[in-house]
Every structure is written in C-alpha cells, then in structure tokens.
Amino acid sequence: MKPADPLPGPAAFPAGVTEPLLRVRHLRKEFPVRSGGLFRQMGSTVQAVNDLSFDLYPGETVGLVGESGSGKTTAARCIVRALAPSAGEILFRTNGRTVDLAGLSERALQPLRPALQLIFQDPFSSLNPRMTVGQIIGEPLVIHRLARGSELDDRVDDMLLRIGLKPEHRTRYPHAFSGGQRQRIGIARALIMHPSLIVADEAVSALDVSVQAQVLNLLKDLQQEFNLTCLLVAHNLDVVRHVCDRVAVMYAGRIVELAETAALFEDPRHPYTRALHSAVPRPDPDQRMNCGLAGETADPGNLPSGCAFHPRCPECFAPCAQLRPELKDEEAADCERPAHLVACHLRDGRGAGLPGGGIG
C-alpha cells in the first residue's frame, strides 16, 4: 500500500499523537441514474462525493458541514462502509496497522466493524420497535460474540447508567421514550463496542434545542471518558462550534475550507463559508439575515465547470468558471499557526488585485 499524500495537520496534540487515525484520500461516490421507460437503461451519474481528502487525528472531533445535498452524509456513510465508495482510499489505523477500508469486502470488514460505529440522525426510525432497549444496546455484543448471559446484562446496565438512564429501563420498548432518550439509546448502542471512531450523522438535528444541548454535552463527556475520535456531520454551525476541534466545509461533494473551529468562525476565508456564517440566526429581532447567495445548490448530476460554487458566488471572476481550485494551506510552511486550507481562486493568487480578492 502506498503512503497517503500528506495534509497539513491541526494544532499540537498531546505527546505521542502524530499519526492520523483516519486518512481519507480522493474519495468519490457516484450514483447511477436510470432513464425511464419500459427498458430502464443507465444514464448519467450523480457525483455525491467528488475528490474528498482530509485527516482525522486521535481524540479530536471534526465537523463536516454544508447545505443539504453537499454530500456530507454520503461521505460519512462511505467512511464507515455503510456505502461502498466508487474510488479513493479510506485509510484507518487499527491494532498497529493501517487498513484501506475502501477496498475491503463485507467479510473482511466484519472484524473491523466494532472499531467503527455510526450514530444515526433519526432516533425514531433507527431503533427496532420490536426489540427492548436491552436487546437494542446489547445486539452488537451478541452479533460479534463478545458477551453473553450475565456479562451481557451487566455491560448493558453499565451503559444505561452512563447515558443517563436506569437499568430497569432495559425491559421497555422504544415507544416509551422521548426523542432525546431514544438518541441516548442510539449512542449507547454505538459505544457498547468501545469503538475508536464514532461518526455522528446529524445526531441532534431531529431534537428540540434544549434537548440538543443535553445530548451534545453527553457526547462530549463520553468522548473524554472513552477517548473517542468523532466525525460530526451537521448543518447547524452553532452545533459544530460547541463541540468540534476543526471544521470542514463541504460544497458539491468537495471540501472548500478546513480549519480549526475558532479560526473558521473568526476568519472565514471562502465566500461559501462566509455565506453560511451570515445565515446563522442571531438573537436580535432588529438584525436581518442576509446570506448573500442566489440560486440553488449545484446539481451533483450536472456540476458546473471550474469551481462548482462560481454560479452563486458574489465574488466570482474569470478563472472561477474555467479552473477548479485546489485545497491549499494558506499558512506559510514555517508558520507556527495551524493549517487553514481553502479552495478558492481569490485566495490562491489568481484574484490578486481584484475587489474582495487576492491573498491576505
């Protein structure tokens, strides 16, 4: 296996943490579109994820944000191999070795599943209504033959206590719980295997705001307790600001900006990131929201040439429609500041001297 291309890393981690737990390189996921009629034939393809690359370091939380249709959920499901990628590498470090998950068969993936767990978006449809809470949480242990009998019961009871429920809740069915409690059960099911990587797919978007805060605080506490590494998929910027160490902004299947959370919110450098930031509701009735974007999200089945964002970008100029910008680190090689990656011609020198563009 050839080594992955290096990407600039985040700020310094504790001593000994130098290698990423997960390296995603040039990940692609295409869905075929069939034409109508009696004999349905293959037509065009939808590029849901288009050349995605990033690193995830042990113990950190990275947020993956963007509008609906940006490809963030598809990317997350490819990473845990709920979907098979069309191309690219998903390099996962486990038990002292690096494995490319992208090319593994279902049989080869089976022993790696305990280390990769997914928290689903909808706490209502993700729990089997015919199973008790104890059966739902303990099912992964049963499938992988890791516990049985009294040991299984003890581990389920312990996990119920950790998520804020009681051991006597194990005999109840999902319909007896609120949405927030159901999501806690989904978290317990993912953590019962003691995974090294958790992918949370819009884990709080279906919950009330007050319940969202409770679940997010629970996730932060459990991350520290279990030494988890998290990939958090979200469209709410306030959520990622609260829990994430770094944030990757996606548009049309690609990352357009990636930086530490504080840097991304204090100094958003891509026009799309600035638009998302300006669209966040403010607790001021006199302040009007204006994201400054026209049109709809790029069609993944018919992506525009050059930068996919250029038809909506208020700062677009000639190179944007012709050349696709590459994700580059704007910090100098000898600079001590953490990496701030941006894919924009306004930042790579092509827009120097233009209003609102250029470097710096």
Phi and psi in degrees as a GROMACS rama.xvg file:
@    title "Ramachandran Plot"
@    xaxis  label "Phi"
@    yaxis  label "Psi"
@TYPE xy
-75.6325  147.071  LYS-2
-65.8721  149.19  PRO-3
-73.3407  150.832  ALA-4
-62.2063  135.825  ASP-5
-73.1982  143.32  PRO-6
-120.82  145.396  LEU-7
-57.9523  139.194  PRO-8
-93.1017  178.073  GLY-9
-79.2933  -166.753  PRO-10
-64.5521  169.268  ALA-11
-59.7654  135.319  ALA-12
-101.575  172.174  PHE-13
-54.7431  156.18  PRO-14
-54.2308  135.236  ALA-15
96.8734  -15.5586  GLY-16
-96.6079  95.5523  VAL-17
-124.362  -26.5554  THR-18
-99.1372  137.383  GLU-19
-64.661  147.68  PRO-20
-75.3564  -35.1928  LEU-21
-134.882  132.341  LEU-22
-124.39  117.685  ARG-23
-103.894  126.091  VAL-24
-130.918  119.478  ARG-25
52.6262  42.1722  HIS-26
-72.5121  133.573  LEU-27
-133.263  143.669  ARG-28
-140.536  117.516  LYS-29
-116.126  141.972  GLU-30
-115.252  126.775  PHE-31
-71.6383  144.447  PRO-32
-111.591  122.192  VAL-33
-93.4111  139.495  ARG-34
-76.6999  157.621  SER-35
-77.6691  -175.105  GLY-36
104.821  177.336  GLY-37
-65.1491  -45.9265  LEU-38
-103.639  94.4285  PHE-39
-74.2147  124.013  ARG-40
-117.508  159.869  GLN-41
-68.1023  132.969  MET-42
-113.472  -125.135  GLY-43
-82.0698  -178.372  SER-44
-125.015  150.342  THR-45
-101.095  121.745  VAL-46
-91.5841  85.7498  GLN-47
-70.0105  -39.4695  ALA-48
-126.018  127.539  VAL-49
-131.139  91.079  ASN-50
65.8464  62.896  ASP-51
-98.0557  129.273  LEU-52
-139.999  130.851  SER-53
-167.345  166.571  PHE-54
-117.168  151.706  ASP-55
-132.018  119.021  LEU-56
-94.9472  153.446  TYR-57
-58.0117  132.136  PRO-58
85.5246  -4.63874  GLY-59
-100.874  164.835  GLU-60
-119.569  122.417  THR-61
-111.705  129.543  VAL-62
-94.1355  137.282  GLY-63
-113.968  108.982  LEU-64
-122.323  161.651  VAL-65
159.183  169.386  GLY-66
-67.2586  165.957  GLU-67
-60.4482  132.696  SER-68
92.6714  2.98948  GLY-69
-78.7991  -13.7052  SER-70
100.21  5.92441  GLY-71
-68.3745  -41.3656  LYS-72
-68.4483  -39.928  THR-73
-62.489  -41.6828  THR-74
-61.6983  -43.715  ALA-75
-62.9338  -41.2358  ALA-76
-71.2323  -29.1694  ARG-77
-68.6206  -38.4933  CYS-78
-63.3673  -40.0787  ILE-79
-89.2172  4.54076  VAL-80
61.5708  32.1912  ARG-81
-72.9878  -23.8236  ALA-82
-125.544  145.79  LEU-83
-86.4574  123.428  ALA-84
-68.9839  154.567  PRO-85
-80.8733  -30.8877  SER-86
-163.546  167.454  ALA-87
103.905  -178.208  GLY-88
-125  142.23  GLU-89
-126.503  90.8432  ILE-90
-91.1099  112.54  LEU-91
-116.207  127.506  PHE-92
-94.1386  120.294  ARG-93
-148.097  137.258  THR-94
53.6292  39.1406  ASN-95
77.7727  7.35815  GLY-96
-134.257  160.324  ARG-97
-108.446  128.41  THR-98
-120.729  136.415  VAL-99
-88.664  102.692  ASP-100
-66.8015  -25.6401  LEU-101
-62.2063  -32.9574  ALA-102
-100.963  5.79715  GLY-103
-84.6117  146.325  LEU-104
-77.3235  168.112  SER-105
-60.829  -36.23  GLU-106
-67.6263  -40.3867  ARG-107
-71.6169  -26.2154  ALA-108
-74.9612  -25.3382  LEU-109
-52.0777  -49.4548  GLN-110
-69.9943  -13.3736  PRO-111
-92.9842  -12.4791  LEU-112
-58.2207  -39.1616  ARG-113
-58.8269  -27.6879  PRO-114
-83.9078  -11.2849  ALA-115
-124.258  113.765  LEU-116
-128.466  148.978  GLN-117
-119.536  131.61  LEU-118
-102.233  121.596  ILE-119
-82.1012  161.412  PHE-120
-72.772  -46.9611  GLN-121
-95.342  110.16  ASP-122
-73.2978  -7.14634  PRO-123
-91.6929  -43.4812  PHE-124
-88.6981  -13.3109  SER-125
-86.2467  -6.98964  SER-126
-110.907  132.273  LEU-127
-70.4124  116.306  ASN-128
-67.8439  -13.6423  PRO-129
-92.0479  -2.75431  ARG-130
-111.52  147.053  MET-131
-75.0676  166.148  THR-132
-60.6092  -40.5083  VAL-133
-62.5131  -39.1554  GLY-134
-68.9639  -38.5299  GLN-135
-64.352  -47.9184  ILE-136
-69.9502  -37.4612  ILE-137
-84.7098  -9.21202  GLY-138
-56.462  -44.0615  GLU-139
-59.1232  -36.9487  PRO-140
-66.3636  -35.8934  LEU-141
-70.0499  -44.2601  VAL-142
-61.0755  -42.1348  ILE-143
-92.4646  7.23231  HIS-144
54.8936  46.6597  ARG-145
-100.954  -16.8022  LEU-146
-161.158  153.962  ALA-147
-157.128  163.013  ARG-148
62.1083  -135.715  GLY-149
-66.2632  -33.1719  SER-150
-63.4687  -41.1693  GLU-151
-61.6265  -46.0117  LEU-152
-61.3893  -42.3053  ASP-153
-63.7835  -40.9108  ASP-154
-69.4757  -36.2639  ARG-155
-67.1352  -44.378  VAL-156
-61.5021  -41.1013  ASP-157
-63.0685  -41.312  ASP-158
-69.2222  -35.3147  MET-159
-61.0733  -41.6768  LEU-160
-65.2321  -37.4628  LEU-161
-67.3381  -29.2561  ARG-162
-95.0584  5.19813  ILE-163
91.9335  13.6736  GLY-164
-108.343  179.71  LEU-165
-112.668  152.132  LYS-166
-57.2621  -31.2845  PRO-167
-69.5644  -11.8854  GLU-168
-74.6339  -10.3957  HIS-169
-63.5118  -24.9662  ARG-170
-91.8519  -2.03307  THR-171
-88.3861  162.553  ARG-172
-100.613  160.116  TYR-173
-55.5588  -31.206  PRO-174
-64.9623  -15.2989  HIS-175
-85.7004  3.01099  ALA-176
-119.566  155.669  PHE-177
-76.6321  173.634  SER-178
-62.0358  -42.2424  GLY-179
-64.554  -39.3667  GLY-180
-67.8005  -37.1031  GLN-181
-64.0091  -39.3016  ARG-182
-67.5137  -33.3519  GLN-183
-62.9496  -37.659  ARG-184
-65.3426  -40.7992  ILE-185
-62.7545  -37.7052  GLY-186
-65.444  -42.2948  ILE-187
-62.0603  -40.4662  ALA-188
-61.4001  -37.4164  ARG-189
-73.1104  -36.8523  ALA-190
-85.1698  -14.3267  LEU-191
-61.2508  -22.0931  ILE-192
-88.7172  -2.02132  MET-193
52.4155  58.7095  HIS-194
-73.9577  164.798  PRO-195
-95.4766  -21.3303  SER-196
-132.437  127.481  LEU-197
-114.354  131.009  ILE-198
-111.861  114.97  VAL-199
-104.256  110.71  ALA-200
-93.6267  98.0605  ASP-201
49.1622  50.3051  GLU-202
-66.2754  -18.1133  ALA-203
-123.254  3.78119  VAL-204
-67.652  -23.9941  SER-205
-90.9978  6.17785  ALA-206
-108.983  157.687  LEU-207
-62.5538  157.203  ASP-208
-60.0174  -43.7487  VAL-209
-64.5322  -37.2481  SER-210
-72.3628  -33.6219  VAL-211
-55.8856  -45.1604  GLN-212
-61.9415  -40.5023  ALA-213
-63.7628  -45.0775  GLN-214
-68.3224  -39.3932  VAL-215
-64.5779  -42.3448  LEU-216
-63.7678  -37.4315  ASN-217
-62.9656  -43.7327  LEU-218
-61.6331  -41.7571  LEU-219
-63.4932  -42.3319  LYS-220
-65.1404  -43.5074  ASP-221
-68.593  -32.5478  LEU-222
-62.2538  -43.2673  GLN-223
-67.9302  -39.3189  GLN-224
-67.8686  -40.6838  GLU-225
-100.096  1.75246  PHE-226
55.9779  52.6758  ASN-227
-88.6247  153.055  LEU-228
-109.923  131.365  THR-229
-125.251  139.633  CYS-230
-114.04  113.191  LEU-231
-106.395  114.029  LEU-232
-89.8837  127.593  VAL-233
-156.912  159.153  ALA-234
-115.757  -5.78762  HIS-235
-93.6112  111.684  ASN-236
-66.4511  -29.7783  LEU-237
-65.073  -33.1226  ASP-238
-66.1652  -49.6552  VAL-239
-67.8033  -31.2344  VAL-240
-64.4266  -30.5752  ARG-241
-78.8803  -34.6704  HIS-242
-120.808  -12.828  VAL-243
-98.7769  146.749  CYS-244
-84.1319  -39.4583  ASP-245
-134.569  159.104  ARG-246
-132.378  132.791  VAL-247
-112.592  123.698  ALA-248
-97.6091  124.537  VAL-249
-108.233  143.44  MET-250
-145.253  127.411  TYR-251
53.2893  42.2801  ALA-252
84.7186  2.14172  GLY-253
-128.689  155.928  ARG-254
-83.2544  126.403  ILE-255
-103.787  -18.9203  VAL-256
-157.274  139.209  GLU-257
-144.916  124.899  LEU-258
-160.979  171.324  ALA-259
-62.3889  149.848  GLU-260
-56.851  -48.5501  THR-261
-60.4847  -42.7271  ALA-262
-65.9691  -38.262  ALA-263
-67.4344  -36.4434  LEU-264
-83.3708  -31.1557  PHE-265
-80.9827  -31.9671  GLU-266
-142.008  68.1818  ASP-267
-68.6642  127.752  PRO-268
-107.187  -19.744  ARG-269
-92.4903  139.947  HIS-270
-56.1345  -34.3283  PRO-271
-68.5774  -40.3304  TYR-272
-63.0521  -41.3898  THR-273
-64.1844  -36.1324  ARG-274
-66.8441  -42.6361  ALA-275
-62.1028  -41.5894  LEU-276
-64.9519  -39.6842  HIS-277
-72.2328  -18.5942  SER-278
-87.5694  -4.06595  ALA-279
-69.9382  127.055  VAL-280
-60.0643  138.035  PRO-281
-108.075  145.81  ARG-282
-77.6563  53.1561  PRO-283
-141.262  109.57  ASP-284
-65.1262  -19.5601  PRO-285
-89.6503  -7.34834  ASP-286
-97.3105  117.812  GLN-287
-86.3102  141.666  ARG-288
-85.2651  136.647  MET-289
-150.525  99.6062  ASN-290
-78.9778  -12.5371  CYS-291
72.4726  18.4577  GLY-292
-113.869  137.991  LEU-293
-113.125  160.094  ALA-294
78.5819  -173.684  GLY-295
-108.006  165.829  GLU-296
-58.2624  144.164  THR-297
-54.7734  138.525  ALA-298
-74.7284  115.144  ASP-299
-65.8682  -14.3481  PRO-300
-87.8914  -10.8349  GLY-301
-151.998  70.3506  ASN-302
-69.8565  141.301  LEU-303
-68.8903  161.646  PRO-304
-72.2258  163.504  SER-305
65.2241  -136.706  GLY-306
-75.1099  124.945  CYS-307
-63.4227  -19.5615  ALA-308
-89.0814  -8.8732  PHE-309
-62.5086  -31.5918  HIS-310
-64.4443  -20.3773  PRO-311
-108.718  -7.38203  ARG-312
-78.278  125.32  CYS-313
-72.5095  -10.4068  PRO-314
-112.762  19.3205  GLU-315
-65.2191  142.348  CYS-316
-141.742  -179.367  PHE-317
-48.8413  -52.2323  ALA-318
-61.1558  -23.016  PRO-319
-62.9566  -34.5388  CYS-320
-84.8406  -6.95744  ALA-321
-112.26  -39.5573  GLN-322
-121.773  137.882  LEU-323
-83.588  123.397  ARG-324
-71.9776  146.818  PRO-325
-96.0309  151.717  GLU-326
-77.0938  112.522  LEU-327
-127.808  150.727  LYS-328
-82.4388  126.012  ASP-329
-86.3367  -12.9919  GLU-330
-82.5563  143.27  GLU-331
-64.9017  153.993  ALA-332
-61.1701  -31.9635  ALA-333
-95.0502  8.18436  ASP-334
-83.1228  140.582  CYS-335
-82.4357  -8.43667  GLU-336
-70.6343  146.812  ARG-337
-65.5646  161.292  PRO-338
-61.8405  142.689  ALA-339
-133.116  98.728  HIS-340
-93.1181  133.767  LEU-341
-138.592  139.469  VAL-342
-114.067  88.2547  ALA-343
-157.792  132.801  CYS-344
-67.839  -23.8656  HIS-345
-65.6939  -21.1053  LEU-346
-106.836  -12.5168  ARG-347
-98.6637  8.23596  ASP-348
107.754  -21.3746  GLY-349
-70.176  -25.5012  ARG-350
-100.353  14.9116  GLY-351
-59.6241  132.662  ALA-352
88.5694  -8.08893  GLY-353
-87.8162  149.934  LEU-354
-58.3956  125.875  PRO-355
78.116  2.02806  GLY-356
-119.586  -162.27  GLY-357
88.6732  -175.54  GLY-358
-99.3868  139.725  ILE-359
